[in-house]
Amino acid sequence: MLQKCVYCNKQFSWYEIYKYHLWFYNKSIECDNCGTEHIISVAGRFVFTFLTVMPALIFMNFLSTFNSFFVTLGIGITILTVGSFLAPYFVKFKKAI
């Protein structure tokens, strides 16, 4: 389930949340319905990291059985990409102060 506005309960789109991650948390997500601004919570940052960076690093450093650096890097980037596509479903936002 995607995050909803904490004020009016309108659900954010997957693209809004994903676009927020592409800009590395530089701005807030604004609700189209009520105008409330939301920022990612600390728990949301951990979830994003554990879904994207951690699996790729674990695979590339410990689980790779390939002798080719480029194959290992390619699979690591694929894992990172899949994790980033799933992250909008699990991250949580809070109302900006």
Disulfide bonds with the S-S distance in Angstrom:
none
